[in-house]
Amino acid sequence: MDVAAALAGPEGLAKADPAPSCTLVIFGAAGDLTKRLLMPSLYNMQQAGLLQEGFTVVGVDRVARDDNGYRSDLTETIQGFASDKGSESALDGLNADAWGWVRDRLFYQAGDFEDTATYDALKQRVSGNCVFYLAVAARFFAPVLTHLADSGLMTEADDAFRRVVVEKPFGHDLASAKALNALILAKMDESQVFRIDHFLGKETVQNLMALRFSNGIFEPLWNRNYIDHVQITAAETVGVERRAKFYEPTGALRDMVPNHMFQLLAMTAMEPPNSFDADAVRAEKAKVLQAVKPLDTGRVARDLVRGQYGPGTSGGKDTQGYRQEPDVAADSTTETYIAMRLNIDNFRWAGVPFYVRTGKRMAVRRTEIVVHFKQAPHAMFRSTPVEALTPNAMVIHVQPSEGITLNFSAKVPGPTLQLGRVAMDFRYADYFNTPSNTGYETLLYDVMIGDATFFQRADNVEAGWAVVQPMLDEIEAGHSEVQPYAAGTSGPAAADALLERDGRHWLALSA
């Protein structure tokens, strides 16, 4: 029997029920996020039968246009994704009927996000179940949330829900994150708020819980007794593109670490929840982040590396450095790369370092979690010194190719006893029928059904910023210099030294 074919067939996969009918109100309807991720996601959801007839979209933005103009603009965009196979929003062709179904349910309302009249007009257009999606710049979070609550749009009836989705960045530092949480909890209930991180929509990230907690061969090994260290990498080949005005005051540390990177860390290191209820899962994730030992003054200088890409070669083409990008200061010290060594002060992970790195203009685009197991205590093979044995490493590939690789040693065929490296590879595409997706499909569906498992809770957000804040303070005090690295490489040499001083090495970022 062909196992892959059996699992890929419709009888091998549990089909989800359609989400309840609702109106999705998108603030920032003319923006890049809406065009590049939300609309392809809705199209994919319709293809999968996850949306009901009563589903509609109301786009809100300051640009003046009517419903037909909005539909035409998004149709042109979605057709572009159908032909651009290199885009992260690429579609497997375009089903005209499926897109037509979504297109006919698109409506538009022009209005200022900070004007009460916008919300008064919106109240006349929506009723019943509503999801409000804040695809806007962070400076508009507080005004939009306040107006939604004060206008009564967030008031729930017995037979209708009202929910709001907030994109990152959720705060600029610990103080602003706490202030935003305080505002939200003063205006609405925590159960109505979905702080979204699209990394948590990736199948491999969600599979981490299944991998750990449903397989008896892995969970007994998932601790300090068997694991030597963990590496978490999110490498990008793109630069800052047209986002320099946002990126200059933000940098890689704020942009990636308290959300994306710490969510991957928490999923890897969390204790088993007592159930898969959303609050039970999020409580365990918060405990992990609260147990991360903050970097004090001495450790920032030793365990934190900041880098900035300079001119180099990326994708076979000469690439300018960060300081040559439009809207970037010629003497900018903003980091485009960050690496750190972290320790989790709890019983499971005592003494196990977690190495985290993320950067732009790197050698390859790759997000992965590498769990390095300890070597065997004694090598019985006299001709193979223990240092030469293949490291037992489990590589959890998050993107672009989703899957898991397990590296270990095996005997090389022949009359002599020699050991060689072998790899067991699992790829989602080989076993499951996995059409292209953006990572937002699952998360949008979860919002509509009210499942907050893969969304951040207020304490998760603040715990992440509590770890990052001492680093920000030390950087502000001038205790961390930015190191140069050439575009198209694996980052600054200081990041390699971060592991080498512990006798370890990053898993190579090769194509």
C-alpha positions in Angstrom: 0.0 0.0 0.0 1.3 3.5 -0.9 1.3 5.2 2.5 1.9 8.7 1.1 -1.0 8.3 -1.4 -3.3 7.0 1.4 -2.5 9.9 3.7 -2.8 12.5 0.9 -6.3 11.4 -0.1 -9.4 13.1 1.2 -10.2 9.9 3.2 -6.9 10.1 5.0 -7.2 13.6 6.3 -9.8 15.0 8.7 -11.8 17.7 7.0 -12.7 20.7 9.1 -16.2 22.1 9.3 -16.7 25.6 7.7 -16.2 28.5 10.0 -19.3 30.3 11.2 -20.5 33.0 8.9 -19.0 36.4 9.8 -18.0 39.7 8.4 -14.2 40.3 8.3 -13.5 44.0 8.6 -9.9 44.8 7.5 -8.4 48.1 8.7 -5.6 48.8 6.2 -7.5 47.3 3.3 -5.3 49.0 0.7 -2.1 47.9 2.3 0.6 45.3 1.4 -0.4 42.8 4.1 -4.0 42.7 2.9 -3.0 42.2 -0.7 0.0 39.9 -0.2 -1.3 37.6 2.6 -4.9 38.1 3.6 -6.6 37.9 0.2 -4.6 34.8 -1.0 -5.4 33.2 2.4 -9.2 33.8 2.0 -9.0 32.5 -1.6 -7.2 29.3 -0.3 -9.8 29.0 2.5 -12.6 29.1 0.1 -10.9 26.5 -2.0 -10.7 24.3 1.1 -14.4 24.7 1.9 -13.8 26.6 5.1 -16.0 29.6 4.4 -19.8 29.7 4.4 -22.2 31.6 2.1 -22.8 34.3 4.6 -19.1 35.3 4.7 -18.3 38.9 3.7 -15.3 41.3 3.8 -15.4 45.1 4.5 -12.2 46.8 3.7 -11.5 50.1 5.5 -8.8 52.6 4.5 -8.2 56.2 3.8 -7.9 55.8 0.0 -11.1 56.9 -1.8 -12.6 54.2 -4.0 -15.8 52.2 -4.4 -16.6 48.5 -4.1 -15.9 47.8 -7.8 -12.6 49.6 -7.7 -11.5 47.7 -4.7 -12.5 44.4 -6.3 -10.7 45.2 -9.5 -7.5 46.2 -7.6 -7.4 42.9 -5.6 -8.3 40.8 -8.7 -5.2 42.2 -10.5 -3.1 41.5 -7.4 -4.3 37.9 -7.0 -3.8 37.2 -10.7 -0.2 38.3 -10.3 0.3 35.8 -7.5 -1.1 33.1 -9.7 1.7 33.7 -12.2 4.6 34.5 -9.8 5.8 31.2 -8.5 8.7 32.8 -6.6 6.4 34.8 -4.3 5.5 33.6 -0.8 1.9 34.3 -1.8 2.2 32.2 -4.9 -0.9 30.3 -5.9 -1.2 27.0 -7.8 -2.9 28.6 -10.7 -6.1 30.6 -10.2 -9.5 29.1 -9.9 -11.7 31.8 -11.4 -14.8 30.5 -9.7 -13.2 30.4 -6.3 -11.8 33.9 -6.6 -15.1 35.1 -8.0 -16.8 33.8 -4.9 -14.4 35.8 -2.7 -14.4 38.9 -5.0 -18.2 39.2 -5.0 -18.1 39.4 -1.2 -15.6 42.3 -1.0 -16.9 45.7 0.0 -15.1 48.9 0.7 -15.5 51.8 3.1 -13.3 54.9 2.9 -12.5 56.5 6.2 -9.9 57.8 8.6 -8.9 55.3 11.3 -9.0 58.1 14.0 -12.3 59.6 13.0 -15.5 58.7 14.9 -17.5 59.0 11.7 -15.7 56.0 10.3 -17.0 53.8 13.1 -20.5 55.2 13.0 -20.7 54.4 9.3 -19.3 50.9 9.9 -22.0 50.2 12.5 -24.5 50.7 9.8 -22.8 48.1 7.5 -22.1 45.2 9.9 -24.2 43.0 12.1 -23.9 39.6 13.7 -20.5 37.8 13.9 -17.6 40.2 13.2 -13.8 39.9 13.1 -11.9 43.2 13.0 -8.4 42.8 11.6 -5.8 45.5 12.3 -3.6 45.4 9.2 -2.3 48.9 10.0 0.8 50.5 11.3 1.4 50.1 15.1 0.7 53.7 15.8 -3.0 53.1 14.8 -3.5 50.1 17.2 -4.6 52.2 20.2 -6.9 54.6 18.2 -8.6 51.8 16.3 -9.1 49.6 19.4 -10.4 52.5 21.4 -12.9 53.5 18.7 -14.1 49.9 18.2 -14.8 49.6 21.9 -16.3 53.1 22.5 -18.6 52.8 19.4 -20.0 49.5 20.7 -18.7 47.5 17.8 -17.0 45.1 20.2 -20.1 44.5 22.2 -21.1 40.8 21.9 -24.7 39.5 21.8 -25.7 36.0 23.0 -25.8 34.8 19.4 -22.9 36.8 17.9 -19.2 37.2 18.6 -17.0 40.2 18.2 -13.2 39.6 17.9 -10.2 41.7 17.0 -6.9 40.5 15.4 -3.8 42.6 16.2 -0.6 42.2 14.1 2.9 42.6 15.4 4.8 44.6 16.5 2.9 44.4 19.7 4.7 47.2 21.5 8.1 48.8 20.9 9.5 47.8 24.3 8.3 46.4 27.6 6.6 49.6 28.7 4.7 50.1 25.5 3.6 46.5 25.4 2.2 46.8 28.9 0.5 50.0 28.0 -1.2 48.5 25.0 -2.3 45.4 27.0 -3.7 47.7 29.7 -5.7 49.6 27.1 -7.0 46.4 25.5 -8.1 44.8 28.8 -9.8 48.0 29.9 -11.8 48.1 26.7 -12.6 44.5 25.9 -12.2 40.9 27.2 -8.9 39.0 26.6 -11.0 36.3 25.0 -11.9 38.7 22.2 -8.3 39.5 21.3 -6.1 37.5 18.9 -2.5 38.7 18.8 -1.4 37.1 15.6 2.1 35.7 14.7 2.1 34.1 11.3 5.0 31.8 12.2 2.5 29.9 14.4 0.4 29.2 11.3 3.2 27.1 9.8 2.3 23.4 9.8 5.8 22.4 11.2 5.5 24.8 14.1 2.0 23.5 15.0 3.4 19.9 14.5 5.9 20.6 17.3 3.3 19.7 19.9 2.3 16.6 18.0 5.9 15.6 17.6 6.7 16.0 21.2 3.5 15.0 23.0 2.1 12.2 20.9 5.3 10.2 20.2 6.7 8.2 23.1 10.1 8.0 21.5 10.8 11.7 21.6 9.3 13.2 24.8 11.5 11.1 27.2 14.6 12.5 25.5 13.4 16.1 25.5 15.4 17.4 28.5 18.9 18.3 29.8 19.8 14.6 30.2 19.9 13.9 26.5 19.9 17.3 24.7 23.2 19.2 24.4 21.9 22.4 23.0 19.2 23.9 20.7 19.6 26.3 17.7 16.8 28.4 16.4 17.4 30.2 13.1 15.3 32.5 10.9 17.4 33.6 7.9 16.1 35.9 5.2 17.7 36.7 1.8 15.8 39.9 1.4 17.0 43.2 2.7 14.8 45.9 4.2 13.1 46.5 0.8 10.8 49.6 1.2 10.5 49.3 5.0 13.5 51.4 6.1 11.4 54.1 7.7 10.0 51.3 10.0 13.2 49.3 10.3 15.6 52.1 11.2 14.1 52.8 14.7 13.2 49.1 15.1 16.0 46.7 14.1 16.1 42.9 14.1 15.9 42.6 17.8 12.6 44.3 18.2 11.3 43.1 14.9 11.8 39.4 15.3 12.9 38.3 18.8 10.1 39.0 21.2 7.5 37.5 18.8 8.7 35.1 16.1 11.8 33.8 17.7 10.5 33.5 21.2 7.4 31.8 20.0 9.5 29.1 18.3 11.6 28.8 21.5 8.5 28.5 23.7 7.0 25.8 21.5 10.3 23.9 21.6 10.9 24.2 25.4 7.4 24.3 26.9 6.2 21.7 29.4 3.3 19.4 28.4 0.0 21.3 29.0 -2.7 19.5 30.9 -4.9 19.7 27.8 -4.8 21.3 24.4 -7.1 24.0 25.6 -5.9 27.4 24.4 -5.3 28.8 27.9 -3.5 25.6 29.0 -1.1 25.8 26.1 -0.5 29.5 26.4 0.1 29.2 30.2 3.0 26.7 29.6 4.5 29.0 26.9 4.4 31.9 29.3 6.2 29.9 31.9 9.1 29.1 29.5 9.6 32.8 28.6 9.4 33.8 32.3 12.1 31.3 33.0 14.6 32.7 30.4 17.5 34.2 32.3 17.8 37.9 31.2 21.2 39.1 29.9 22.8 41.4 32.4 25.5 44.0 31.6 28.3 41.4 31.5 26.3 38.8 29.5 25.1 41.3 26.8 28.7 42.0 25.8 29.5 38.2 25.8 26.2 36.5 24.7 24.6 39.0 22.3 25.8 39.7 18.8 24.4 42.5 16.6 25.2 42.6 12.9 24.5 44.8 9.9 24.8 43.7 6.3 27.2 45.5 4.0 27.7 45.3 0.2 27.9 41.7 -1.1 26.5 39.2 -3.5 23.0 37.9 -3.1 21.3 35.6 -5.5 24.2 35.9 -7.9 23.8 39.7 -8.0 25.8 42.5 -6.5 23.9 43.9 -3.5 24.2 47.2 -1.7 24.7 47.4 2.0 22.1 48.5 4.5 23.5 52.0 4.8 23.0 52.5 1.1 19.3 51.5 1.2 16.8 54.4 0.7 15.8 56.2 3.9 18.7 54.7 5.9 21.1 57.0 7.7 24.7 56.9 6.4 26.0 56.2 9.9 23.2 53.9 11.0 23.9 51.5 13.8 20.6 49.6 13.4 21.1 45.9 13.5 19.9 43.7 10.6 21.1 40.6 12.3 20.9 39.4 15.9 22.3 36.3 17.6 22.2 35.4 21.3 22.9 32.6 23.8 20.1 32.1 26.3 19.5 29.9 29.3 16.2 28.6 30.6 16.3 28.4 34.4 14.0 25.5 35.1 14.4 21.8 35.9 14.0 20.5 32.4 16.5 22.8 30.7 19.1 23.6 33.3 22.5 23.8 31.6 21.2 23.6 28.0 22.0 26.7 26.0 19.6 27.9 23.4 21.2 29.8 20.5 18.9 32.1 18.6 19.8 33.9 15.3 17.9 35.9 12.7 19.0 38.2 10.0 18.5 39.8 6.6 20.5 39.4 3.4 21.8 36.1 4.5 23.0 33.1 2.3 19.6 31.4 2.2 16.0 31.8 3.2 15.5 29.3 6.0 13.7 29.0 9.3 14.6 25.9 11.4 14.9 24.5 14.9 17.9 22.2 15.4 17.9 20.0 18.5 21.4 18.6 19.1 21.4 15.5 21.2 24.4 14.5 23.4 26.9 12.1 21.9 27.2 8.6 23.1 29.4 8.5 26.3 31.8 5.9 24.8 32.9 5.2 21.3 33.6 1.4 20.9 34.9 1.9 17.4 38.7 2.2 17.8 39.2 3.6 14.3 36.5 6.3 14.8 37.3 8.8 17.5 34.3 10.1 19.4 34.9 13.6 17.9 34.3 12.2 14.4 30.9 10.6 15.2 27.9 12.2 13.4 26.1 14.6 15.7 22.6 13.3 16.5 20.6 16.3 15.5 16.9 16.7 14.7 16.3 19.5 12.3 12.7 20.9 12.2 12.3 22.7 8.9 9.7 25.5 9.3 10.2 27.3 6.0 10.4 27.3 3.0 10.3 23.5 2.9 8.4 22.0 5.8 9.5 18.8 7.3 11.9 17.1 9.8 15.4 15.6 9.3 17.1 13.3 11.8 20.9 12.9 11.5 22.7 9.9 13.0 25.6 7.4 12.3 25.4 4.1 10.5 28.0 1.6 9.2 29.4 2.3 5.8 29.0 -0.9 3.7 32.2 -2.8 3.3 34.6 -5.3 5.1 35.9 -2.7 7.6 33.9 -1.0 10.4 33.5 2.6 9.4 30.8 5.0 10.4 29.1 7.5 8.1 26.4 10.1 8.4 22.9 9.3 7.3 19.7 11.4 7.4 16.1 10.3 7.7 13.9 12.9 6.0 10.2 13.6 6.4 8.7 16.2 4.1 5.1 17.3 4.4 4.8 17.4 0.6 5.8 13.7 0.3 3.1 12.4 2.7 0.3 14.9 2.6 -1.5 16.8 -0.1 -0.3 20.3 0.9 -1.4 23.0 -1.5 0.4 26.3 -1.4 -0.5 28.5 1.6 0.6 31.7 3.3 0.5 30.4 6.9 -2.5 32.7 7.6 -5.2 30.3 6.5 -5.1 28.2 9.7 -4.9 31.3 11.9 -7.8 33.1 10.2 -9.9 30.0 10.6 -9.0 29.7 14.3 -10.1 33.3 14.8 -13.4 32.6 13.2 -14.1 29.5 15.3 -12.7 31.1 18.5 -9.6 28.9 19.0 -6.8 31.0 20.5 -4.2 28.2 21.0 -1.8 29.6 18.5 -2.2 33.3 19.4 -0.2 35.2 22.0 -1.9 36.1 25.3 -1.0 39.3 27.2 1.4 37.5 29.6 3.2 35.8 26.7 3.8 39.2 25.1 5.1 40.8 28.3 7.3 37.9 29.2 9.0 38.1 25.8 9.6 41.8 26.1 10.9 41.3 29.7 13.7 39.2 28.3 14.5 41.7 25.5 14.3 44.9 27.5 17.6 44.5 29.3 19.3 44.0 25.9 17.7 47.2 24.6 18.9 49.1 27.7 22.4 47.9 27.2 22.4 48.8 23.5 21.0 52.2 24.3 23.9 52.6 26.9 26.4 51.8 24.1 27.4 48.4 25.5 26.9 46.5 22.2 28.5 47.4 18.9 27.1 46.4 15.5 29.3 44.0 13.6 29.5 44.1 9.7 28.8 41.1 7.5 28.6 40.9 3.7 25.3 40.4 2.1 24.8 36.8 1.0 26.7 35.3 3.9 25.8 33.6 7.1 26.3 36.6 9.4 29.1 38.3 11.3 32.1 36.3 12.5 31.3 37.2 16.1 28.1 35.0 15.8 30.3 32.0 14.9 32.6 32.7 17.9 29.5 32.8 20.1 29.2 29.0 19.7 32.8 28.2 19.0 33.9 29.3 22.5 31.5 26.5 23.8 33.0 24.0 21.4 29.9 24.1 19.1 29.0 25.3 15.6 26.0 26.6 13.8 24.3 24.2 11.4 25.6 25.5 8.1 23.3 27.7 6.0 24.0 26.1 2.7 21.6 26.0 -0.3 
